[in-house]
Amino acid sequence: VQLVESGGGSVQAGGSLRLSCAASGYTDSSYCMGWFRQVPGKEREGVALVGGYGTRTYADSVKGRFTVSRDNSDNAKNILTLQMSGLNIEDTAMYYCAARAAGNGCWWEEYRYDYWGRGTQVTVS
């Protein structure tokens, strides 16, 4: 399994970005996938999760601004996206894609996720 994020970049406050995560070899659509972010010197935090049945959960700080979606129409991989709008400086972080290998439900705790991407940087100025 390999998770590869893309779509990060620099944007002005109020702008939008769309992040994508290609999860190769991760074909099971039953388990939770999500986006996390981390600022240097701080703990990684959950941003948005999507469960196997499409249930979406958002951190309070991004509700109404971010939309997570999942496409598993490709038999070889899942595609996880994060549409971000109304970006502000506090959204600046490295964004990571994560996926669970088993188990029901979606969780904010990092240890519950078995696969991680290397991250894509989002900078808002």
MOWOCOR-V932219 format. One record per residue. N is the residue number from 0. RES is the residue in one letter. PSI is psi as a letter, one per 30 degrees, with the letter a starting at -180 (none if undefined). Layout:
BEGIN
((N | RES | PSI) (N | RES | PSI))
END
This chain:
BEGIN
((0 | V | k) (1 | Q | k) (2 | L | k) (3 | V | j) (4 | E | l) (5 | S | l) (6 | G | f) (7 | G | l) (8 | G | a) (9 | S | k) (10 | V | l) (11 | Q | l) (12 | A | k) (13 | G | f) (14 | G | a) (15 | S | l) (16 | L | l) (17 | R | j) (18 | L | k) (19 | S | l) (20 | C | j) (21 | A | j) (22 | A | i) (23 | S | k) (24 | G | g) (25 | Y | j) (26 | T | f) (27 | D | k) (28 | S | g) (29 | S | f) (30 | Y | l) (31 | C | k) (32 | M | l) (33 | G | l) (34 | W | k) (35 | F | l) (36 | R | l) (37 | Q | k) (38 | V | k) (39 | P | k) (40 | G | f) (41 | K | l) (42 | E | l) (43 | R | k) (44 | E | k) (45 | G | k) (46 | V | e) (47 | A | k) (48 | L | k) (49 | V | k) (50 | G | l) (51 | G | f) (52 | Y | g) (53 | G | g) (54 | T | k) (55 | R | k) (56 | T | k) (57 | Y | k) (58 | A | k) (59 | D | e) (60 | S | f) (61 | V | f) (62 | K | k) (63 | G | f) (64 | R | e) (65 | F | k) (66 | T | k) (67 | V | k) (68 | S | l) (69 | R | k) (70 | D | j) (71 | N | g) (72 | S | f) (73 | D | k) (74 | N | f) (75 | A | f) (76 | K | l) (77 | N | k) (78 | I | k) (79 | L | k) (80 | T | l) (81 | L | j) (82 | Q | k) (83 | M | k) (84 | S | l) (85 | G | h) (86 | L | k) (87 | N | l) (88 | I | e) (89 | E | f) (90 | D | f) (91 | T | k) (92 | A | l) (93 | M | k) (94 | Y | k) (95 | Y | k) (96 | C | k) (97 | A | l) (98 | A | k) (99 | R | k) (100 | A | f) (101 | A | l) (102 | G | l) (103 | N | l) (104 | G | l) (105 | C | k) (106 | W | l) (107 | W | f) (108 | E | k) (109 | E | e) (110 | Y | f) (111 | R | f) (112 | Y | k) (113 | D | f) (114 | Y | k) (115 | W | k) (116 | G | l) (117 | R | f) (118 | G | l) (119 | T | k) (120 | Q | k) (121 | V | k) (122 | T | k) (123 | V | k) (124 | S | none))
END
